Amino acid sequence: MNRYVPQSVMTPEGEILDIHIVLNEMFKSGDKLFVEYSDGPTAYKARPKTPPFQWGAAGEVVPPHDQWLKDFDCSFWGLDKLVEPALLQQNPNFLERDLKETKDVFLQWAGALQAVFTIYQLQGEADVTVDHITRMNIQQFRHFISNLKVAGGGFGAEKADESFAAMAPLCRGSSAKMDSNTSATITFAGFLAALAHLAHARAAAATGVGGAPNTAAYTQLATKLESLINTCLQPNILPDIARRMSKIRTALTPGAETLLKKGRRLTEHTLDTCQLKRIKAAAVRVDLRYVCNHLIKWRLLNKEFNLPDLAYMAVFAKQTNGQPDQFELQPHPLDLDYDDFERLLVAMTHYLHQVRKRKEPLEEYLGEIMDFVYRKAGVLQEAAQQDDDGGP
């Protein structure tokens, strides 16, 4: 064989998996994975890069979770080709300036755009699975574009497909060459880049006010992106998210907060059971996908609610501010700490209280949901003596 140790384990879409996860907990029999081996002591391009270790007074200094966006490579995503030639002729240094300001727009709206991506990547029919939590397919992107109401004024919806198609190959890892049948999907970074391409195409197709000439050739890419966000995203998508967040927030009554405080220790133990890594982390943060697998085992996900419903619950769990334009960028893929998991329990309770038309006070039903989850997770002693397959 003359092979060395594996260099990476990847999904068909090219996503490199955490080396510490337990594969048979994350994937079912028949799922496809790819393993890269080295022919010698060489570094593979697809191998995860270990960040430089830095140490402070409190120990290792971990890079901020938004560092990837600060380091966003606009040229890799083709954004450098969207800067207008007329502007470059006026100032050869304009390319760097426009790309920096475009990245600043991403940073300003990153929290809201992440929430939008989270919600729309889980929209669809029964074929939407936990695997979709990190990627968006063309049907989901089209759903987003339809609600964005970006078409019109000479701009056709087919341009949105072109933006998606241009980004999808860039979102694939090296395994894309191994599995040519993999459905085209985009990551969150690819989604951001697709929005920039969409903004550029939209501006190019627009007609001037009163028949005036189109000024797109003299407009910055950053300005085009801001226009797309301000005239389409803000009025057509964000209000619905804000409305849903406001409704869930009504479940956070003083009584509910008291109940959560009393059950905090059991809540922490429950999230601990969701960890799939062989090595327990010092600070517990569990990937949302891992939590979803347990929600399925607890007969909640795919029985009491589905992934599109869970998307709004997850956004509520991660965002303490109810206004989408003030959302903050969270670690991606989304993960849950103890506080986030508490808020997820509240969001689940609110949803089930409504769809089941329960009559008791919401905080009383929250207690029932918490007890059900604790028993299913096995963190209550009496759960070991029960075999309850019923729902809450």
C-alpha positions in Angstrom: 0.0 0.0 0.0 2.8 2.4 0.9 0.3 4.8 2.4 0.6 7.0 5.5 -2.0 8.3 7.9 -5.2 10.0 6.6 -4.8 13.6 5.9 -8.5 14.5 6.0 -12.1 13.0 6.0 -14.5 14.9 3.7 -18.1 14.9 2.7 -19.0 14.6 -1.0 -19.3 18.4 -1.1 -15.7 18.8 0.0 -16.3 19.8 3.7 -13.5 18.7 5.9 -14.8 17.1 9.0 -13.5 17.6 12.5 -11.0 14.9 13.2 -12.4 14.2 16.7 -16.1 13.5 15.7 -17.6 10.1 15.9 -18.5 9.2 12.3 -21.2 6.6 13.1 -23.0 9.3 15.2 -23.0 11.8 12.4 -23.7 9.6 9.4 -26.0 6.7 8.6 -25.2 3.5 6.9 -24.8 4.1 3.1 -23.6 7.7 3.4 -20.6 8.6 1.3 -17.3 10.0 2.6 -13.9 10.5 1.2 -10.6 10.0 3.0 -7.4 11.5 1.7 -4.1 9.7 2.4 -0.6 11.0 1.9 2.1 9.3 -0.2 4.7 10.8 2.1 5.2 13.6 4.6 3.6 16.3 2.4 0.8 18.8 3.2 -2.4 18.4 1.3 -4.2 21.5 0.0 -7.5 20.2 1.4 -6.0 19.6 4.8 -7.3 21.9 7.5 -4.8 24.6 8.4 -3.8 24.8 12.0 -3.8 28.5 13.1 -0.6 29.9 14.5 -0.5 29.3 18.2 -0.4 32.5 20.3 -0.3 32.5 24.1 -1.4 35.2 26.6 -1.6 35.4 30.3 -4.7 33.2 30.3 -3.4 30.6 27.9 -3.9 30.1 24.2 -5.2 33.1 22.3 -7.9 31.8 19.9 -8.5 33.9 16.7 -11.9 35.7 16.7 -14.7 33.8 15.1 -15.2 36.5 12.5 -11.5 36.4 11.3 -12.5 34.4 8.2 -14.7 37.3 7.1 -12.1 40.0 7.9 -9.7 37.9 5.7 -12.4 37.3 3.0 -10.6 36.9 -0.3 -12.6 39.0 -2.7 -10.4 38.0 -5.7 -11.0 34.3 -5.1 -14.7 34.9 -5.4 -14.3 37.0 -8.5 -15.3 40.3 -6.9 -12.3 42.1 -8.3 -13.7 41.6 -11.8 -16.9 43.4 -10.7 -15.1 46.7 -10.1 -16.0 49.0 -12.9 -13.2 49.7 -15.5 -14.2 53.4 -15.7 -13.4 53.8 -12.0 -10.1 52.0 -12.4 -9.1 54.3 -15.2 -9.8 57.3 -13.0 -7.7 55.9 -10.1 -5.6 52.7 -10.5 -5.7 52.2 -6.7 -9.5 52.2 -6.7 -9.6 48.3 -6.9 -8.3 47.9 -3.4 -10.5 50.6 -2.0 -13.7 49.3 -3.5 -13.0 45.7 -2.4 -12.2 46.9 1.1 -15.5 48.9 1.3 -17.4 45.9 -0.1 -16.0 43.7 2.6 -17.0 46.4 5.2 -20.6 46.1 3.9 -20.4 42.3 4.5 -19.0 42.9 8.0 -21.7 45.5 8.8 -24.5 43.1 7.7 -22.9 39.8 8.5 -25.2 38.9 11.4 -28.4 39.6 9.4 -27.1 37.8 6.3 -26.0 34.8 8.4 -29.6 34.6 9.8 -31.0 34.8 6.3 -28.7 32.1 5.1 -29.5 29.9 8.1 -33.3 30.2 7.5 -33.3 29.7 3.7 -30.8 26.9 3.6 -33.3 24.8 5.6 -36.4 25.7 3.5 -37.8 23.0 1.3 -39.7 19.7 1.3 -39.1 16.5 3.2 -35.7 15.9 1.5 -34.1 18.7 3.6 -31.8 17.0 6.0 -29.4 18.0 8.8 -26.6 18.0 6.2 -28.2 21.2 4.7 -27.3 23.2 7.8 -24.0 24.4 6.3 -25.0 24.6 2.6 -27.7 26.1 0.3 -28.9 24.5 -2.9 -30.3 26.2 -6.0 -34.0 25.7 -5.1 -33.4 27.3 -1.7 -31.5 30.2 -3.3 -34.3 30.7 -5.7 -36.8 30.8 -2.8 -34.6 33.5 -1.2 -34.5 35.5 -4.5 -38.2 35.3 -4.9 -38.8 36.7 -1.4 -36.1 39.3 -2.0 -38.1 40.7 -4.8 -35.0 41.6 -6.7 -36.4 40.9 -10.2 -37.9 43.7 -12.3 -36.7 46.9 -14.0 -34.9 44.9 -16.7 -33.4 42.4 -14.3 -34.5 38.8 -14.7 -34.5 36.0 -12.1 -32.2 34.0 -14.4 -29.4 36.4 -13.4 -29.7 35.1 -9.9 -29.2 31.5 -11.1 -26.0 32.7 -12.9 -24.7 34.2 -9.6 -25.3 30.9 -7.9 -23.8 28.9 -10.7 -20.7 31.0 -10.6 -20.1 30.5 -6.9 -21.0 26.8 -6.5 -17.8 25.4 -8.1 -15.7 27.6 -5.7 -17.6 26.2 -2.7 -16.5 22.6 -3.5 -13.4 21.0 -2.0 -11.1 18.6 -3.7 -13.7 15.8 -3.3 -15.8 17.5 -6.0 -13.4 15.8 -8.6 -14.1 12.5 -7.0 -17.9 12.8 -7.1 -19.1 14.6 -10.1 -22.8 13.8 -9.2 -22.7 16.0 -6.1 -25.6 18.5 -6.3 -24.4 22.1 -6.6 -24.5 24.0 -3.3 -23.0 27.1 -1.8 -21.6 27.9 1.6 -22.2 31.0 3.7 -19.1 32.6 2.2 -20.3 31.7 -1.3 -23.7 33.1 -0.4 -22.1 36.5 0.4 -20.1 36.5 -2.8 -23.3 35.6 -4.8 -25.0 38.6 -3.3 -22.2 40.8 -4.6 -22.5 39.3 -8.1 -26.2 39.7 -7.9 -25.9 43.4 -6.8 -23.6 44.1 -9.8 -25.9 42.4 -12.3 -28.9 44.2 -10.9 -27.2 47.6 -11.1 -26.1 46.9 -14.7 -29.7 46.0 -15.8 -31.3 49.0 -14.0 -32.6 52.0 -16.0 -31.9 55.6 -15.0 -34.6 57.7 -13.4 -36.7 59.4 -16.0 -34.9 57.6 -18.8 -31.5 58.9 -17.8 -28.5 56.8 -18.7 -27.5 54.0 -16.4 -24.8 55.1 -14.0 -23.7 51.6 -13.0 -20.4 51.9 -14.9 -19.4 54.7 -12.5 -20.8 53.2 -9.3 -18.8 51.3 -6.7 -19.5 47.6 -6.1 -19.9 48.5 -2.4 -22.6 51.0 -3.2 -24.4 48.4 -5.4 -24.3 45.9 -2.6 -25.6 48.4 -0.1 -28.4 49.3 -2.5 -29.4 45.6 -2.8 -29.5 45.3 1.0 -31.3 48.6 1.7 -34.0 48.3 -1.1 -34.6 44.6 -1.2 -33.3 42.7 1.9 -34.4 45.3 4.5 -38.0 45.8 3.4 -38.8 42.4 2.0 -37.0 39.8 4.2 -35.8 41.2 7.5 -39.3 42.4 8.8 -40.6 38.8 8.8 -37.6 37.6 10.7 -38.1 40.4 13.2 -41.8 39.5 13.6 -40.9 35.9 14.3 -38.2 36.8 16.8 -40.6 39.1 18.6 -43.2 36.4 18.9 -40.8 33.9 20.4 -39.5 36.5 22.8 -42.9 36.6 24.5 -42.1 33.2 25.9 -39.3 34.7 28.0 -41.5 35.7 30.9 -40.1 36.2 34.4 -41.6 32.8 35.3 -39.8 31.1 32.4 -36.5 32.7 33.4 -36.9 31.5 36.9 -37.6 28.0 35.7 -34.6 28.0 33.4 -32.4 29.1 36.3 -33.7 26.2 38.4 -33.0 23.7 35.7 -29.7 25.2 34.6 -27.6 22.3 35.8 -29.7 19.7 34.0 -29.7 21.8 30.9 -25.9 21.9 31.0 -25.8 18.1 31.4 -28.2 17.7 28.5 -26.0 19.8 26.1 -23.0 17.8 27.3 -24.6 14.6 26.1 -24.8 16.1 22.6 -21.0 16.5 22.2 -19.7 14.1 19.6 -16.0 14.8 20.0 -13.8 12.2 21.6 -12.0 15.0 23.5 -14.3 17.1 25.6 -13.8 20.8 25.1 -13.0 23.1 28.0 -15.8 25.5 26.8 -18.8 23.5 25.7 -20.0 24.7 22.3 -21.9 22.0 20.3 -22.4 22.2 16.6 -26.1 22.7 15.7 -25.9 19.6 13.5 -24.9 17.4 16.5 -27.8 18.9 18.5 -30.2 18.1 15.7 -29.2 14.5 15.7 -30.2 14.3 19.4 -33.4 16.2 18.7 -34.3 13.5 16.3 -33.5 10.8 18.8 -35.6 12.6 21.4 -38.5 12.4 18.9 -38.8 16.2 18.5 -37.2 17.1 15.2 -39.0 15.5 12.2 -41.9 14.6 14.5 -43.0 17.7 16.5 -41.4 20.2 14.1 -39.2 20.2 11.1 -35.9 21.8 10.0 -37.5 25.0 8.5 -39.2 25.6 11.9 -35.9 24.8 13.7 -34.1 27.5 11.6 -36.0 30.3 13.2 -35.5 28.7 16.6 -31.8 28.5 16.0 -31.6 32.2 15.0 -33.5 33.1 18.2 -31.1 31.0 20.2 -28.0 32.8 18.9 -29.3 36.3 18.6 -30.3 38.1 21.8 -31.2 41.3 19.9 -34.6 41.0 18.2 -33.8 43.4 15.4 -32.1 41.7 12.4 -30.2 44.8 11.3 -28.5 44.6 14.7 -27.7 40.9 14.6 -24.1 40.0 15.3 -22.1 37.4 13.3 -21.9 34.1 15.2 -19.4 31.3 14.8 -20.1 29.4 11.6 -21.3 26.7 11.3 -23.6 27.6 14.1 -22.9 26.1 17.5 -24.7 26.3 20.9 -23.4 27.0 24.3 -25.4 26.6 27.5 -27.1 30.0 27.2 -28.0 29.3 23.5 -29.4 25.9 24.4 -31.7 27.4 27.0 -33.0 29.9 24.4 -33.5 27.0 22.0 -35.6 25.2 24.6 -37.7 28.4 25.0 -38.2 28.7 21.2 -39.2 25.0 20.9 -41.7 25.5 23.8 -43.2 28.6 22.1 -43.6 26.8 18.8 -45.2 23.6 20.4 -47.4 25.6 22.7 -48.9 27.3 19.6 -49.2 24.4 17.2 -50.6 22.1 19.9 -53.0 24.8 21.1 -52.1 24.2 24.7 -54.2 26.1 27.3 -51.8 26.2 30.3 -49.5 29.1 30.9 -46.4 29.1 28.6 -43.9 28.8 31.5 -45.8 25.8 32.8 -45.5 24.1 29.4 -41.8 25.1 29.4 -41.4 23.0 32.5 -43.0 20.0 30.8 -40.8 20.4 27.7 -37.6 20.7 29.9 -38.6 17.6 31.9 -39.2 15.7 28.6 -35.9 16.7 27.2 -34.0 15.9 30.4 -35.5 12.4 30.5 -34.8 11.7 26.9 -31.2 12.8 27.3 -30.9 10.5 30.3 -29.9 13.3 32.8 -32.6 12.4 35.2 -32.3 9.3 37.3 -35.8 8.0 36.7 -35.2 8.2 32.9 -33.1 5.0 33.2 -36.2 3.1 34.3 -38.5 4.4 31.6 -39.0 3.7 28.0 -41.2 6.5 26.9 -41.5 7.0 23.1 -44.2 9.6 23.4 -44.0 13.2 22.6 -44.2 16.2 25.0 
